């Protein structure tokens, strides 16, 4: 049972995992997998279930039936086998390293920066 939404534990492929991200695209999965395996975590990936939709209302006679919604894009759930892992604590605690050796920052984790830069924490700036 999760204490909060930042630390959920579920079973992925029959293995209990700490959930890193749900509904991730294939590109995002590859990025997370690269970063997490570099930091010696065992990564599990499974296809996310499609979102639930309301059933279509039957059309009356003479009415044109509405078009069915387009299929949802395939998304994935990413988890690590270390159930104590919490990505928020790992990123803000500066415990993760990128493959190039720099510390993973929030901007890099969210893929807003292509290369992580070693930043001096605000409390160490002169």
C-alpha positions in Angstrom: 0.0 0.0 0.0 1.4 3.4 -1.0 1.8 6.1 1.6 1.4 8.7 -1.1 1.2 8.9 -4.9 4.9 9.4 -5.3 5.7 5.9 -3.9 3.5 3.2 -5.4 4.3 -0.4 -5.5 2.6 -2.8 -8.0 3.3 -6.1 -9.7 4.8 -5.8 -13.2 5.4 -9.1 -15.1 5.0 -11.0 -11.8 7.6 -9.0 -9.9 6.8 -6.4 -7.2 8.2 -3.1 -8.3 8.3 0.5 -7.3 6.5 2.4 -10.0 8.6 5.1 -11.7 6.2 6.3 -14.3 2.8 5.3 -15.8 1.5 5.9 -19.3 5.0 6.6 -20.7 5.7 6.6 -24.4 8.2 4.2 -26.0 10.8 6.9 -26.3 10.4 7.9 -22.6 10.7 4.2 -21.6 14.0 3.9 -23.4 15.3 7.1 -21.7 14.3 5.9 -18.2 15.6 2.5 -18.8 19.0 3.9 -19.8 19.3 6.1 -16.8 18.0 3.6 -14.3 20.1 0.6 -15.5 23.2 2.9 -15.5 22.4 3.4 -11.7 22.2 -0.4 -11.2 18.5 -0.7 -10.9 16.6 -3.6 -12.5 13.9 -2.1 -14.7 10.6 -3.8 -15.5 8.3 -2.5 -18.3 4.7 -3.5 -19.1 2.1 -2.2 -21.4 -0.4 0.0 -19.6 -4.0 -1.0 -19.8 -6.1 1.2 -22.2 -8.0 4.0 -20.5 -11.6 3.3 -19.6 -14.2 4.9 -21.8 -18.0 5.3 -21.4 -20.0 2.9 -23.5 -21.5 4.4 -26.7 -25.2 5.3 -26.5 -27.4 3.5 -28.9 -28.6 5.8 -31.7 -32.2 6.3 -32.4 -33.7 5.3 -35.8 -32.7 7.8 -38.5 -29.8 9.2 -36.6 -26.2 8.8 -37.8 -24.2 6.8 -35.3 -21.2 8.7 -33.9 -17.8 7.6 -35.0 -15.9 5.5 -32.5 -13.0 7.3 -30.8 -9.5 6.7 -32.2 -7.5 4.0 -30.5 -5.4 5.2 -27.6 -1.7 5.3 -28.2 0.3 2.4 -26.7 1.8 3.5 -23.4 3.9 1.7 -20.8 4.4 1.4 -17.1 8.0 1.5 -15.9 9.1 0.2 -12.5 12.2 -0.9 -10.7 12.5 -4.0 -8.5 13.9 -2.0 -5.6 10.6 -1.3 -3.8 12.2 1.4 -1.7 13.0 3.5 -4.8 11.3 6.9 -5.1 12.2 8.9 -8.2 11.4 12.2 -6.4 13.9 11.5 -3.6 16.4 10.1 -6.0 16.4 13.2 -8.3 16.2 15.9 -5.6 18.6 14.0 -3.4 21.1 14.0 -6.3 21.5 10.2 -6.1 21.1 9.4 -9.8 23.9 9.8 -12.4 23.5 10.1 -16.1 25.5 7.8 -18.4 27.9 10.7 -19.0 28.7 10.8 -15.3 26.9 14.0 -14.4 24.2 14.2 -11.7 20.6 13.9 -13.0 18.7 17.1 -12.5 15.0 17.6 -12.7 15.3 19.2 -16.1 17.2 16.2 -17.4 14.8 13.7 -15.8 11.8 15.5 -17.5 13.8 15.6 -20.7 13.8 19.3 -21.0 17.6 19.3 -21.0 19.5 17.0 -23.3 22.7 17.0 -21.2 22.7 17.2 -17.4 25.0 19.9 -16.0 26.5 19.8 -12.6 24.7 22.6 -10.8 25.9 24.0 -7.6 23.0 23.9 -5.1 21.6 27.2 -4.1 22.9 26.9 -0.5 26.5 26.5 -1.7 26.5 29.5 -4.0 28.5 32.5 -2.8 
